[in-house]
Amino acid sequence: MKTGNQNTKPHVTLLGAGPGDPELMTLKGILALNKADVVLYDALVDPALLAHAPATAIKRFVGKRAGAASSSRQEDIQALCVEMAVAHGHVVRLKGGDPFVFGRGHEEWEHIQAAGVSVSYIPGISSAIAVPGLAGIPVTKRGESESFWVITATKSDESLSRDIALAVRSTATVVILMGMRKIDQIAAHYRAAGSPDLPAAVLISGSTACSQVHSGSIVELADKFSSASTDELAGPGIILIGEVAKHAAVQRAAALRFQPFIPQIA
């Protein structure tokens, strides 16, 4: 029995919340939240975004974090999307970054659609591009980088992605997500390829008030973070490797959330 908008047919919107700063949500995303009967939101979503949903909307945390005992299972989240849509109408599945960039968004799309519920997708700003940019690092730059790779370090079986061994042979900028606990293995590939001094940056909690920017060679950063405590790695981290990393604005280690990076022209 529906308890939300009685005229709303079951529907799920897969919505990207962006890299962390709630002001980086797209206008289309805000409008979707305005019409939500239910919001199912992830761990990396700023709760301030929930204020854009109606006061009457059901707001349920279904966060997933690596190693967290309280994490929701993917299968349970997918089932909940369908259950809530049938019971209440419009469900906004609010996911950090972009749902289709290592967010398992398409898995959710397929499950929801197979259950006979309509589903739509609203892109979010991906942390793979936005977080380096906010730290002053362009993922491409004429004369320095002609392309970039975006790789997840951790596969479903918890092993290191084999694509990293391929990426080290390229001159492209390499952006590695979910790799902080494997940074020593990543650095080992660069050592083996003869590039231990390649510029790199570690970007933690990018676009938020807690953002950190660390710069150095990939080996130096591996030495620094491979022995880091769980608390030190609590925020989401991005490893960026390539010549463009030398542009990291390390002085912005305590970046202000609502101030965009403004490059200085010499």
Order of alpha helices (4+ residues) and beta strands (2+ residues): beta-alpha-beta-beta-alpha-beta-alpha-beta-alpha-beta-alpha-beta-alpha-beta-beta-alpha-beta
